[in-house]
Amino acid sequence: MQRLSPATAENSEAEYRAIESALLESARGRWFLAEHGRRARRLDSALLEDAIGRLQTSIRQPPALLGQLKGEIETLKQHLAETRAALLARPTVGRDGSAPPQQVMLKAAEEIHDIAWSLQANPFDPKGCETIARNAGKLYAMSQTQAVDSERALQTAQAIDTAASRLEAILETVVHELQIDPATA
């Protein structure tokens, strides 16, 4: 849109006033100005009513995007549930492809137990004491790692539960918005 300079705007206003005063001098001119004003108001009212109608329709009828959003949220909720289940599942194989940590710890505990029983029969067995110390160290390290991993898994599962509950609240809102408005039925 072009901007008028102050001088041009002043000339334009003066021209408008001159035409208006010329039209107001006759009955036909006054009728024309009244009719023009009435038509302009009717046009403005029609445009305003149309805009209000479009706004009411957009509020009452949710956009198609809500249906897509609902599907995406449901997919995300399913993914979170699967991730949580996998996270809390007990491993069948260790990280390096060996036996799971629980079995390794149990085997080390059994070895310590067997060595302790054999030491009762033999008052001094340096090799047995060394094996006990090694297995005790392994058990301690594995139990610490297992405790940290378990705590992390539980915290992550709790975070997943929180995210899933928030997604459920969002999904309820989307489903509510997708319902048909009683005013339009």
Stockholm file with secondary structure:
# STOCKHOLM 1.0

chainA/1-185         MQRLSPATAENSEAEYRAIESALLESARGRWFLAEHGRRARRLDSALLEDAIGRLQTSIRQPPALLGQLKGEIETLKQHLAETRAALLARPTVGRDGSAPPQQVMLKAAEEIHDIAWSLQANPFDPKGCETIARNAGKLYAMSQTQAVDSERALQTAQAIDTAASRLEAILETVVHELQIDPATA
#=GR chainA/1-185 SS CCCCCHHHHHHHHHHHHHHHHHHHTSHHHHHHHHHHHHHHHHHHHHHHHHHHHHHHHHHHSCCTHHHHHHHHHHHHHHHHHHHHHHHHSCCSSCTTSSSCHHHHHHHHHHHHHHHHHHHHHSSCCHHHHHHHHHHHHHHHHHHHHHHHHHHHHHHHHHHHHHHHHHHHHHHHHHHHHHSCCTTTC
#=GC SS_cons         CCCCCHHHHHHHHHHHHHHHHHHHTSHHHHHHHHHHHHHHHHHHHHHHHHHHHHHHHHHHSCCTHHHHHHHHHHHHHHHHHHHHHHHHSCCSSCTTSSSCHHHHHHHHHHHHHHHHHHHHHSSCCHHHHHHHHHHHHHHHHHHHHHHHHHHHHHHHHHHHHHHHHHHHHHHHHHHHHHSCCTTTC
//
